[in-house]
Amino acid sequence: LLLDTPGAGDGQVRLLDIAPGGMMLHTDHPFAPGDALEIELPEAGTVDAVIVWRRMTLYGCRFAKPISQATLAALQLRAEPQAPPV
């Protein structure tokens, strides 16, 4: 997941959830609601999004246009398996 946002620098961003209309991110970068992002996604290329909410280091983003099911499937194929909770 690559983000392009002016002044963001090189920070770690973790994609926690994604749907056709938006996504939830975790990052230490101090984004604010209303900030615009460009996200590079497989099958979709560069996608425009805006931060709509923030809770500490969690951010909710809305895509300018919904992404396709093909993009969601490509992201699932690239996702790293998570260990089940103990």
N, C-alpha and C positions, 0 to 999 in steps of 0.2 A: 504494500500500500504506500503510494507516494503522495505526499501533500505538497502543494505549491501555494504558499501564502506569503505576501510581502513581510519581511522582518521576522519570520518565524525561525530562521536558522535551521540547524540540523538537530532536531529533537526526536526522541522516540515517540512513536504513535502506535497504539495497538487498537486494531479493529475488534470490538467486542460483539457487535450485532449489526446485521444489515438486512434491509428489506427493500422492495422496489422504490419506496418513497424516501428513504433516508437511512441513517446509520448511527451507531453509538461508538464513540471513541474514548480511549483513555490516553492521556498525555499530561506531562508536566508543563507544557507550554500554556501560558495564560491567555487563551482565546476568550472572546466575549461574545455574547449573543449579538447577532448581526454581522459578525466577521464572515467574509467570503473566503471560500476554499476552492482549489482545483485538485481533484483526486484522480489519479491514474488507476483505472480498473481494467482487469482483463476482459476482453470482448467488447468493452465500451469505450476504451481510450480515456481521454480527459473528460471528467464529469464535474460540473459546477455544483457547489453546495453552499449552504449558509448555516452557521451555528444558530440554533434556536433555543437551546437551554444549556445550563452548566450547573453541575453539582460537584464541587471540589475539583477533582481531576477527570471527571466524566463529562462528556459533551454529546448532545444530541444534534444531529445535522439533518437538514432537509435538502434533497436533491432538487435542482432546478427543473429537471424532467425525470420521471421515473426510469429506473434502469430495468433491463430485460431479465427474463428468467435465465437466459443463456449466461449473462454476467453473474447472476447469483450462483448458478451451477459451477461456473469456472472458479469462483472464489471458494466454494465448498471443496472442490477438488484440490485446491492449493493449501487449504487450512491444515495446520499442524494438529495432530490428534491430541486431545486433552485427556489426562488421566482421570478416571472416575473419582468422585469424592470418597474419602475414607470414613 
